[in-house]
Amino acid sequence: MVSERTRQEIEQSLGQVPSWIEILAEPASDHSWGLFRDLQLGETELSEREKGLIGVAVASAISCPYCTYFHKEEARMADVTEDELEEAVNLACATRYFSTLLHGNEVDVDDFVDETSEIVDYIEEQESAPADDD
């Protein structure tokens, strides 16, 4: 249960104290609100659109219907389109797919890092090369 001061802050921010906040364990309830407030609602390095898209992608990847609903609504308030939401979910799906492939086959992390670095170097080199005048 949150403190009275935190309860008032939540009501001012959200218009109510959501039931899920009421079930937070006493030692962490005020702190948990602080994390939510500062990361989700506060001004950070990420824009509201970016936070919404990341939230949708993560929520989809962990198969959480609560988080998926919340973050889709958050993203929509930041003018994220339905196509962008679908793409975020597809990116999360692809990341989880390839993560399963890499982990299940026990791909060596150091080899993966080396290969990825080589790929990044190659792509950056290609992008900085002057265009052919064909």
C-alpha positions as CSV (number, residue, x, y, z in Angstrom):
1,M,0.0,0.0,0.0
2,V,1.4,3.4,-1.0
3,S,1.8,6.3,1.5
4,E,-0.8,9.0,1.6
5,R,1.6,11.5,-0.1
6,T,2.2,9.0,-2.9
7,R,-1.5,8.2,-3.2
8,Q,-2.2,11.9,-3.7
9,E,0.5,12.2,-6.3
10,I,-0.8,9.2,-8.2
11,E,-4.4,10.6,-8.1
12,Q,-3.1,13.9,-9.4
13,S,-1.2,12.2,-12.2
14,L,-3.6,9.5,-13.3
15,G,-7.0,10.6,-11.9
16,Q,-7.1,7.6,-9.6
17,V,-5.0,5.0,-7.9
18,P,-5.1,1.9,-10.1
19,S,-5.8,-1.4,-8.4
20,W,-2.5,-2.9,-9.4
21,I,-0.7,-0.2,-7.4
22,E,-2.7,-1.3,-4.3
23,I,-1.2,-4.8,-4.5
24,L,2.4,-3.6,-4.4
25,A,4.3,-4.9,-1.3
26,E,4.6,-2.3,1.4
27,P,8.4,-1.9,1.4
28,A,8.5,-1.2,-2.4
29,S,5.1,0.5,-3.1
30,D,6.3,4.1,-3.1
31,H,9.5,3.2,-4.8
32,S,7.6,1.2,-7.5
33,W,5.4,4.3,-8.2
34,G,8.6,6.3,-8.5
35,L,10.0,4.0,-11.1
36,F,6.8,4.1,-13.1
37,R,6.4,7.8,-12.8
38,D,10.0,8.6,-13.7
39,L,10.5,6.2,-16.5
40,Q,7.0,6.0,-18.1
41,L,5.6,9.5,-17.4
42,G,8.7,11.5,-16.8
43,E,10.9,13.4,-19.3
44,T,13.7,11.0,-20.4
45,E,16.1,10.6,-23.3
46,L,13.4,8.7,-25.2
47,S,10.3,10.4,-26.7
48,E,6.8,9.3,-25.8
49,R,6.5,7.6,-29.2
50,E,9.7,5.6,-28.6
51,K,8.7,4.6,-25.1
52,G,5.3,3.4,-26.4
53,L,6.8,1.4,-29.2
54,I,9.4,-0.2,-27.0
55,G,6.7,-1.0,-24.4
56,V,4.5,-2.6,-27.0
57,A,7.4,-4.7,-28.4
58,V,8.5,-5.9,-24.9
59,A,5.0,-6.6,-23.7
60,S,4.3,-8.6,-26.9
61,A,7.6,-10.6,-26.5
62,I,6.8,-11.5,-22.9
63,S,3.1,-12.3,-23.8
64,C,1.7,-10.0,-21.2
65,P,-1.9,-8.9,-22.1
66,Y,-1.9,-6.2,-19.3
67,C,1.3,-4.6,-20.5
68,T,0.4,-5.0,-24.2
69,Y,-2.9,-3.1,-23.6
70,F,-1.3,-0.4,-21.5
71,H,1.6,0.3,-23.9
72,K,-0.6,0.2,-27.0
73,E,-2.8,2.9,-25.4
74,E,0.3,4.8,-24.4
75,A,1.7,4.6,-27.9
76,R,-1.6,5.7,-29.5
77,M,-1.7,8.8,-27.2
78,A,1.7,9.6,-28.7
79,D,0.3,9.4,-32.3
80,V,1.8,6.0,-33.1
81,T,-0.1,4.5,-36.0
82,E,-1.6,1.0,-36.1
83,D,1.0,0.1,-38.8
84,E,3.8,1.2,-36.5
85,L,2.3,-0.9,-33.7
86,E,2.2,-3.9,-35.9
87,E,5.8,-3.4,-37.0
88,A,7.0,-3.1,-33.4
89,V,5.3,-6.4,-32.6
90,N,6.9,-8.0,-35.7
91,L,10.3,-6.7,-34.7
92,A,9.8,-8.1,-31.2
93,C,8.8,-11.5,-32.7
94,A,11.9,-11.6,-35.0
95,T,14.2,-10.7,-32.0
96,R,12.6,-13.5,-29.9
97,Y,12.8,-16.0,-32.8
98,F,16.5,-15.4,-33.5
99,S,17.3,-15.3,-29.8
100,T,15.8,-18.8,-29.5
101,L,17.8,-19.9,-32.5
102,L,21.1,-18.6,-31.1
103,H,20.5,-19.8,-27.5
104,G,19.1,-23.2,-28.5
105,N,22.1,-23.9,-30.8
106,E,24.5,-22.5,-28.2
107,V,26.2,-20.1,-30.7
108,D,29.4,-18.8,-29.2
109,V,28.8,-15.2,-28.0
110,D,32.4,-14.1,-28.8
111,D,32.1,-15.4,-32.3
112,F,28.7,-13.7,-32.7
113,V,30.1,-10.4,-31.5
114,D,33.0,-10.7,-33.9
115,E,30.8,-11.5,-36.8
116,T,28.4,-8.7,-36.0
117,S,31.2,-6.2,-35.7
118,E,32.4,-7.3,-39.2
119,I,28.9,-6.8,-40.6
120,V,28.6,-3.4,-39.1
121,D,32.0,-2.3,-40.4
122,Y,31.0,-3.6,-43.9
123,I,27.7,-1.8,-43.9
124,E,29.2,1.4,-42.7
125,E,31.9,1.2,-45.4
126,Q,29.3,0.6,-48.1
127,E,27.2,3.5,-46.9
128,S,30.2,5.9,-46.9
129,A,31.5,4.8,-50.3
130,P,30.9,7.3,-53.1
131,A,28.1,6.3,-55.5
132,D,29.0,4.9,-58.9
133,D,28.4,7.3,-61.8
134,D,26.9,4.7,-64.2
